[in-house]
Amino acid sequence: MSAAAALVAAAALAGCGTTTYFAGRTLPPSGIANRVMIAVQNPNPSVKGALEIVDAYYDIRSSYNSKVSSFSIAGFGGGLPVTIQNMPEEQMGAVYGSADGSLTFANYANEATNGTAQGLGTLTSSSIFITRSELWVFAANQISHYLTAANQVTSLSYNLGLPDIYRISVNPGGSLVMAFQQNTNYVYYLRQLSGAQSIAYASGSGSWPKAAIDCEPQTGPLWCLFQAQSPDHLDATGNYYGAPLVFDHPIKAVFSSDGSTAYVLSCGPECNGNNSSVSLLPVAPMIFTVGQQSGLLPTAAALSTPCGAPGTSNGCTISVPNGASNALVSGTTMYVVGQKLMPDGYWGGYMTRLNLATNTVVPSTSASPNPVSISDGAPGTASRMIQADDNTLWIGMIKCTNGERYNNPVAYPSGYGCLTMFNTSTNSVTMLEPYIGDATGIAAVTTLHKIYTAEGGQVYIYSTVDGASIDNQFVTVTGTAYDVAYIDATSDANNTVY
């Protein structure tokens, strides 16, 4: 059903006392069926942030009949919003404000805020997530050096100490939280203990489970932070412990479509390390065989050993020499994005395709090269990636003017923009958009063959058919547009944060 038809159907249903338009969702007060929400910083001198709504069918901020000049999420007061965790299936979004550390919940059905996350304490990093059940919020606090698990029903929060923690990755179901320290080679994960594992601590850390880095509360632990390891022993509490698994500056994890595998990205040279790679870890129970760390360590020997098909090994590492700081899983293909240090000292953006059916790098051919050159970006910085209509994958970078394309225009006459359109059918870069600033947000307006972006602090629109620009004059904002989300998408996968 088209957006216009959906509106007509919704109006007819409203006349019969029903206000749903698809998937049982409630028609919002604006009456707009295809909404893009924009996180705007400093929209006016007295307000630090706003969540504005535009009609992505007509590409206007007003109602289609011009009776209402603009729409927004009522009640939003977060300072300098930078990320939108988009959950259209739950009809809500979580918006992180970097100025005050707030995580505000936006109710898509009534277009108003629905409170803020409780139990976060001081400022967190922007690596913060709420589970789909809306029960737990997890956040990394690099300043205070702890990972917070905050229960939104009881308002109780648990702070687990981890020096220099700066990123977390959460699987879609919220059953696994992985934590990453800056400039280290280790990975940590959060486990909610069962009743049988709850321990009455005597005092201090001497009676902690040997495998745990931290547990809270100490008098009867609910959460424990564990180091990913190859267990050689089992302590009295039933927790395994042993030599830690060693990576090469791990930065993030993405998850398989069925949620059974965590793919840990080691950014290697981008983060002052040696080898970039992707390591496969089973999500449950996150316990590995004795000595398995030798197969996961991104050494020359391990990287030269084939991974094997899924199910033949509990874990292994795939070498991705052209950079691995972000990735997106689509079926049996993983698209890995990163930066490679070029001979002239600048960094060049690349994307490498992995075949997850065989756990190998897709062979490169003249018709389908792999890897491919994409927009440059800041090394070790998580880019924005999202799939859209017409077999397109869009990648947004920041600080692309610091890279190889900008500094070597003769070798790269196609330009140095921060936004790349990749065709997943032909496996080719079909468009590198002109430079207009950092690409900090991308929203796939599915079925309408377009995307919305936040670039250089403004909103832009592109066709997924050919990458052509679409008139954006009626959706531009006052202030700085930093993130965008298609809040009427059919799936939570329409999200660039995870």
N, C-alpha and C positions, 0 to 999 in steps of 0.2 A: 504494500500500500504506500503511495506517495505521501509526502508530508501534507500536501494540500488536501488529499482525500482523507487523511487522518484527521485533519482539522474539521472537515465537514462532518465526518462520522462522529467526532467528539461532540460537536455542536448538537447533532441530532440526538445523541445519547443524553446530553445534558438536558434537553427538552423533555426527556422521559424520566428525569430524576437520576440519571447515571452519569458519572463524570470520569469514565475510564477511556483510554484511547488505544493502548495495546499492552499485552502481557499483564493485564490487570492493573496497570499503573493508573494513578489518579491524574486527571488533567490539571495542570498547575494553574494558579490564579492568572498568570499572564496569557494563558490560552495558546502558548507557543509549543509546537510539537517537536521541534528540532532545535534544542537550545545548546549554545556554547557558553560556558561560564568562564569569565576572564578574571584572574587575580591581578588587581591593579594596586600598585604602590603609590602613595602620595597623590590621590586624586584631587585633593585641594589642601590648602595650608593647614586646615584644622583636623584633617583625617589622615591617618597613616596608611589605611588600606581599605579596599572595597572589593566586592564580588559582583561584577556586572554581568548581565545576561543579554545575549544577542540572538536574533532569529537567524539560524544558519541555513534556512531554506531560501529566504529572501535576501540574506546578508544585510540586515538592517538592525538597528538597536531599538527602533520604535515598533509599535504594533503595525500590522500590515495596512490598517486603515488610518494610521497616523493619529489616532485618538489618544494614545499613550506614548509619550516621547521617549521613555527609557524604562528598563527593568533591572532589578538587582536583587541579591539575596538580602532580605531585611534583617537588621540587627547585627550585621558583621562589624566587628571592631578590632580585628587582629592587626598588629603592626607589621608592615612590610611583608605581605604574604609572598612566599616563594615557591611552594609546591601545593598541588592539588592531588590527593589520593582519590581517584575517581571510582566510585562503586555504584554504577547505575542500576545493577540488579537489586541492590538494597535501597535504591533511591536516596542515597546520601553521599556526601563527600567530606573529606577531612582536609582542612586547609591549615598549613603551618605558617605562622608568622614569625619571621626571624628577629624582629625587633623586641618582642616580648616573650618569645618561647611558647606562644599559645598554639593549641591545636583545636580549631573551631570546627564544629560539625554543621554542615549545610544540609538542610532537608530539601531535597529536590521537589518533592510533591507539593509542599506549601510555600516554597521559595523563601524560606526564612532560616535563621540559625537555630540550632537545637542544642545550645550549650557548648561548653568547651571541655576538653579532657581534664580529668581530675588526677591529682597525685603526681604531677610532673615536676613540681618544685621549681628549681632555678632553670635558667635558659638551657635548652637542649640544642643539639645540632639539628639540621633539617632531615637527618636520617631518622624518621619517625613514622610509625605505622599503627593503624588500628585494625584488629581482626574483623573479618566479615560478620562475625557474631556480635560485634560491637562490645565485647566483654573486656578485652585486653588492649591496652596501648603499650607499645614497646618503643623506647627511645634511647639513642646514644647521646651521652653528655660528655663531650671531650674536655670541657673545662673542669668538671668535677670528677672525671675519670670513673664513671659508672654507667651501667646499663640499667634502665628503669623498666620494670614491669608494673603497670598500674591497672588495677581492677576498676572498671567503670561502674560496677554495681555496688560494691562495698566501699569504694573510694580508698581502699588500702593500696599502698605502693611498696615495691621492694627494689632497693638499690643494690646492685651487685658490682663490686669493684673490679675494674679492669683499666689499668693505666693506658692513656692515649687511645682509648676506643673512639672511633670516629665514624664508623658506618655499621649498619645492621642490614641484614637481608631476611625477609620473612616470606615463607611459602604461602601460596594463596589461601590455604586452609587455616593458617595461623598455628599449625602444630609444630613448626620448627622455626627458631630464631637463631641466626648465625651472626656472630660479632667479629669485627675486624679492627685490629690496632694499626695505627699509622707506623710505617717503617719497621714492621716486624714480619716474621715468616710463619706465624702461627694462626690457627683458626679456632674459634671458640663457639660453643653452642649452648643454648639455654634449655634446661630440662625441668619440667614440673614433676616433682617427685610423687610417687604413690604413697599411700598410707603406710605400707610395709617398709618404705625406705625413710620415713620420717624419723629423725634422730633427736634425742634429748641431749643437746650439747652440754658438756660440763663447763668449760670456759675456754675462750680464745679459739685459735685455729687448730690446736693440737688434736682435737677430736673430730675435725671435719673429715668427710670422705676424702681419701687420698687423691681421687680423680677430680675433685671439685676445686675450682679456683676460688669461688666464693659461694656461700649459701645464705639466704635470708628467709625468715628471721632465724637467728642461730639457735633459739630455744626450741624450735620445731619447724624445720625448713619446709617451705613450699616450693621455692625455686632454687636451683643450683646452676651455676655457670661452670661448664666443663671445657677442658681443652681437648680438641680432637686428637686422638691418640691411637696407637696400636697397643691394646692392653696386654700386658704380660702377667697381670695379677688381678685378683678379686679381693676387695676388702670386706670387712665384717658387715658392711651395710649393703652389700650386693652391687657395689659400683666398681667397674673395671678401672684400672689405671696402668700406665706404662709410659713408654717413650712417646713424646708428642709427634704428630705428623708435621712434617716440615714442608712449607710451600716456598714460593719466591715472591714475597710481598703480595699476599692475597688482598684483594680489594673489594670483592663482591661475590655473591652467589645468585645464580638463576636456577630455575627448577624445571624438571621435565613436565610434559603435559599431564602425566598421570600422578605427578607429585612424588614419585618414588625415588628420584635421584636429584641430588644437589650438584650443580656444576660450579665449582669454585674457580674464579678467575684470578690468576696470578699475573699482575701487570708487569713484573720483571723490570726491564730497562726504563719503562715509563715512571717507575717509582724507586729508582736507584738500585734496581736488582739486576739479574743476569738473563733470565729466560722467562718469556711470557708463555702462558699455557692455560689449559682448562683441565681441572682434576675432577673426576667423578666420584661422588661419595653417596652411599645409600642413605636415604633419609631416616629409615627406621631399621635397627635401633641406634644408628650412629656408633656402632661397635665394629671394630675391624679385626682381622686376623693378626696373630702375632707376627711381627716382622714385616707387616704390610707397608710400613712407612717407606721402605726401600723402593717400592713400586710407585709411590705417590710423590716422592721427592723429585722436584724438577731438575735432576742432574742430567748430564749428557747421556748416561747409560739408560736411565728411566725414559727419557724423552725419545730415545731411539728404539724402544721396545714397543711393538704394536699393542694397542689397548685391548683388542678383542671385542667381539660382539656383546651386546647387553646380555647379562645373565651368566657370562663366562668368567667374570671377575667381580669381586666386591668393590673394587676401586682401581683407578689407573689415571694416567695423565697423558693428555694430548698436547703436543708442542704446537704453539701458534706464534711463530717468530715475528709476525708483523704487528703484534700488539694485542692485548686483551684487557680492556678496562670496562667493557660493557658487552652485553649479549642479549639476544632475543631468540627464544625457542619457538619454532613453528613446525609442528608435526615431527618429522624425523630430521629436520634441518635446524642447525643453530647458526645464527649470524653473529659473528664475533667482531667487535669494533675496537680499534686501538690506534696507537701512534707508534711509528717506527722512526728511530733516529737515522737521518739521512747522512750521506758522506759530507755534506757541507755544514753539518751541525744543527740544522733545523729539523723539526719533527713533521712527518708526513702521515696523514690519515689513511688507514686501510681497513677493509672489511674482509674477513675470511669465513668461508662457509665450511661447516663440519657436517658430516653424515652421521647422525646418531643411531642409525640402524647398524652401522659397522664401527662406530666410534673412531672415525678417521677423517682427515682433511679431504674434502672433495678434490679430486685430481683437476689440475688446471689444463685447459685446452685452448687452442687459438680461438674457438668459437665461444668458449665460456671460461675466461680467465679467472683464476682464484689464487691469491686475493685480488681485490680491485682497489684502485685508488679512490678515496672519498675526501670529504672536507677534512681539513686539518683541525686540530684542537689542542687544548692544553693537555699535556701528558698526565695520565693518571686521574683524569677528570671524567666522571660518569656522564656520558652523552645522553641525549634523548633519542629513543627509538620507538617507532610504532608502525604497525601494519595498517594499510588503508585499502580502498577500492582499487580495482584494475591491476591487481598483482603488484602493488607498490609497497616498498618499505622506505620510510623516511627517517633520516638521521640528522639530528641537530647537534652542533658543537658550539663551544665558547672559545674565545680568543683565537679564532682561526687566522687572524692577521699576523700571528706570531709564527706561523708555520711555513712549510716548504713552498706551498703554492704562491703565497703572497711574495715571498722573498726570491722566488725563481720563476718569474712570469714567462720567460722564454720557453721553459720546459712544460709549463702548464698554461697554455693560452686560453683554456676554458674558464679560467677565473679562480677566485679564492673564497667564495661564499661559505657561510657556516651551515647551509642546509643542503642535503643530498637526497635525491630521489633515486631509488634503486628498484629495478624491475625484477621481481623474483621469478618470472616466467622465462625471461631471456637471460637472467643472471648478468645484467649489465647496468652500469650507471647511466641513466637516461637524462638526468638533469642535475647540474650543480647551480643552485640559485645564486644570483648576484649578491655581493656582500651588502647587507643593510644592518649588520650588528649581530651580537651573540644570539644564537637560537636557543632560548631558554624554555620553550614550551611548544608542543605539537599536539593537536587534537584531530583524530580521524573522524570526519563526518561521514560515516558509512552509509551506503546506498545513494548518497547525493554526489559522489565522485569529487570530493573536495577535502582539503584539510585546512585547518586554521593554525596559525603559528603565532608565537610571541617572539619577535626578533627586534633587537635594538630598542626594546621598550615599547614597541607598537604592535598592533594586530595586523596580520596579513593573511590572505587566502590564496590557495593554489588549486588548480585542477589536477586530479590524479590521472587524468587521461593523457595529458601531455606536459604537465608541469607548468602550464601557463598561469600567469598571475590573474586573479579575479578582482574586480573592483572592490576596494576595501574602504571607500570613503565614508560609508555609513556605519561602519563598525569600529572606527578608530576611537581611542580613549584619551581622556585627559589624565595625565599621570604616566606611570611606567607599567606597561603590561608585562608581567613576568611569567605567568603560566596560563594555560588554557585547557579546558576539558569539555568533551562532548557528553553532556550529562544525560542525554536521551539515547545513549548507545544501548545496544541489546546485551552487551556483556561487560563484566568487570575487566576483561582483558584490554578494553579500550582505555589504556592508561600508560603513561610513560614513566611513572614513579617506580613501579615494580620492574 
